[in-house]
Amino acid sequence: MPRPRVDARPWLQDAEVLDVVLHRWRDATPNVAYPKRCWTARGGRLVLAGDAFGGSRVEGAFLSGLAAASAVAGAEQ
């Protein structure tokens, strides 16, 4: 079993990990990434995020999620 980069034990508590599967969805890679980290509809009621926004790697998806969270938090104020 591959060892994760971040130790998840604090979040797992007493749970036991039985299996881990890593999979790369080769058909889910965006052909062209949207130039911004997320897309927000007028009024902020709809926000799209993911690896198609700012990079097809997990880091791009993570940063896109942060941008989406910021957009949602800003729309709630």
Backbone bond lengths (Angstrom), bond angles and torsions (degrees), N, CA, C in turn:
res aa  C-N    CA-C-N  psi(-1)  N-CA   C-N-CA  omega(-1)  CA-C   N-CA-C  phi
1 M - - - 1.454 - - 1.528 108.58 -
2 P 1.357 118.98 130.84 1.462 120.38 179.15 1.518 110.86 -66.53
3 R 1.299 115.84 145.14 1.463 121.16 179.39 1.530 108.42 -87.73
4 P 1.339 118.26 126.54 1.471 120.11 -179.89 1.524 111.03 -68.04
5 R 1.318 116.40 153.29 1.461 120.99 179.13 1.524 111.51 -69.40
6 V 1.303 116.40 -31.82 1.460 121.07 -179.40 1.520 107.61 -110.91
7 D 1.307 116.53 131.64 1.457 120.14 179.26 1.524 108.48 -72.47
8 A 1.332 117.08 116.89 1.464 122.47 -175.70 1.520 112.92 -91.81
9 R 1.307 118.01 0.60 1.466 120.28 -176.06 1.523 114.33 -54.57
10 P 1.345 120.42 -39.22 1.474 118.36 179.44 1.531 113.24 -59.96
11 W 1.326 117.57 -29.98 1.466 120.79 -178.91 1.521 111.94 -89.40
12 L 1.306 117.66 -25.06 1.463 121.24 -178.01 1.522 112.58 -80.52
13 Q 1.315 117.40 -22.88 1.462 123.64 -176.54 1.524 109.63 52.85
14 D 1.319 119.68 -117.52 1.459 122.35 -176.97 1.530 112.99 -92.42
15 A 1.323 117.50 1.91 1.471 119.91 -177.89 1.526 110.23 -69.06
16 E 1.320 115.69 149.36 1.454 122.08 178.61 1.519 109.57 -111.85
17 V 1.315 117.39 127.41 1.459 121.78 177.42 1.520 107.80 -78.41
18 L 1.332 116.79 119.97 1.453 121.46 -178.14 1.514 112.83 -93.72
19 D 1.331 117.31 -29.19 1.450 119.87 -176.05 1.521 109.54 -159.27
20 V 1.308 116.08 148.63 1.456 122.33 176.18 1.520 107.49 -133.81
21 V 1.325 116.29 132.52 1.454 120.94 178.10 1.530 108.00 -129.97
22 L 1.311 115.94 125.88 1.457 121.38 173.92 1.514 108.07 -104.14
23 H 1.328 116.84 131.55 1.455 119.71 -177.28 1.512 109.67 -141.90
24 R 1.292 116.22 133.17 1.465 121.01 174.62 1.516 108.15 -104.80
25 W 1.328 115.77 119.69 1.460 121.26 -179.65 1.521 108.18 -81.93
26 R 1.322 117.60 94.55 1.469 119.95 -175.29 1.524 112.62 -66.61
27 D 1.334 118.86 -26.74 1.464 120.79 179.10 1.523 112.34 -85.89
28 A 1.321 117.87 -3.64 1.460 120.58 -178.19 1.526 112.64 -102.02
29 T 1.318 117.95 4.38 1.453 121.41 179.49 1.525 109.68 -76.17
30 P 1.334 117.47 128.17 1.465 119.03 -179.16 1.530 111.60 -66.50
31 N 1.316 116.46 141.27 1.464 121.24 176.16 1.524 111.32 -71.81
32 V 1.324 115.72 -42.71 1.459 122.15 178.82 1.522 107.45 -134.83
33 A 1.320 116.67 126.55 1.462 120.41 179.11 1.520 110.31 -81.48
34 Y 1.330 116.21 141.60 1.462 121.90 173.80 1.527 107.30 -64.72
35 P 1.332 119.59 139.02 1.464 120.56 -172.12 1.529 115.54 -68.44
36 K 1.330 118.39 -20.24 1.468 120.93 179.71 1.522 109.54 -103.40
37 R 1.337 117.39 163.01 1.467 122.31 -176.94 1.525 113.22 -69.03
38 C 1.329 117.46 -25.79 1.468 121.15 175.68 1.521 108.44 -156.58
39 W 1.318 115.33 168.22 1.456 120.96 177.62 1.512 108.04 -120.26
40 T 1.325 115.87 131.69 1.461 121.31 -179.13 1.516 109.01 -122.02
41 A 1.335 115.89 129.38 1.463 120.52 176.34 1.525 109.35 -71.93
42 R 1.299 115.75 158.45 1.467 119.76 176.91 1.521 109.22 -55.54
43 G 1.307 115.08 135.70 1.455 120.05 -178.94 1.525 112.86 89.04
44 G 1.329 117.64 -11.82 1.447 121.32 176.03 1.519 116.42 72.48
45 R 1.333 117.43 16.69 1.465 119.04 -177.88 1.521 113.07 -85.55
46 L 1.312 117.42 -10.12 1.456 121.95 178.84 1.519 108.36 -138.58
47 V 1.337 115.95 126.00 1.460 121.91 179.09 1.518 107.89 -129.02
48 L 1.331 116.63 129.28 1.460 121.78 176.71 1.520 108.86 -109.21
49 A 1.327 116.10 138.05 1.460 121.11 -178.76 1.520 109.07 -148.99
50 G 1.319 115.81 166.22 1.460 120.72 176.88 1.516 111.01 143.49
51 D 1.334 115.59 -168.15 1.458 119.10 -175.08 1.522 113.69 -72.44
52 A 1.312 118.48 -9.50 1.467 121.13 175.16 1.523 111.59 -82.31
53 F 1.328 116.80 -5.12 1.462 122.65 -177.86 1.522 108.73 -116.88
54 G 1.301 116.69 95.15 1.456 119.71 174.81 1.511 115.65 93.89
55 G 1.303 118.88 12.36 1.461 119.71 175.31 1.508 112.51 136.78
56 S 1.312 116.18 141.01 1.460 120.56 -174.75 1.528 113.14 -89.08
57 R 1.302 117.86 2.91 1.464 120.13 177.84 1.526 109.74 -92.95
58 V 1.310 116.55 169.85 1.459 120.65 -178.24 1.530 110.85 -61.39
59 E 1.322 117.63 -32.26 1.450 120.40 178.59 1.530 110.89 -64.41
60 G 1.335 116.65 -40.06 1.457 120.12 177.60 1.515 111.76 -64.59
61 A 1.328 116.52 -40.77 1.463 120.42 177.89 1.524 110.47 -64.78
62 F 1.328 117.24 -40.89 1.468 121.48 179.19 1.524 110.73 -62.71
63 L 1.341 116.43 -49.28 1.460 120.31 179.49 1.523 111.54 -63.64
64 S 1.325 116.69 -34.07 1.457 120.83 175.91 1.523 110.72 -64.41
65 G 1.335 116.04 -41.71 1.463 120.20 177.30 1.512 112.18 -62.66
66 L 1.335 116.96 -40.03 1.469 120.18 176.51 1.526 111.04 -62.59
67 A 1.327 116.41 -42.90 1.470 120.06 178.86 1.525 110.74 -64.11
68 A 1.319 116.90 -39.12 1.468 120.79 178.34 1.519 110.79 -65.71
69 A 1.325 117.11 -42.18 1.469 120.76 178.40 1.524 110.40 -61.96
70 S 1.330 115.76 -40.76 1.468 120.07 177.91 1.527 110.63 -64.30
71 A 1.331 116.75 -40.82 1.464 120.86 178.49 1.519 111.39 -64.05
72 V 1.323 116.89 -41.34 1.470 120.79 178.78 1.521 110.41 -66.97
73 A 1.330 116.63 -43.86 1.473 120.37 179.45 1.532 110.99 -62.49
74 G 1.324 116.57 -38.35 1.451 120.18 177.79 1.512 112.81 -68.63
75 A 1.343 117.36 -32.52 1.455 121.37 179.78 1.516 111.82 -74.63
76 E 1.329 117.58 -24.34 1.465 121.34 -178.77 1.515 111.77 -79.27
77 Q 1.324 117.53 -17.01 1.477 119.89 -176.84 1.498 112.05 -82.08
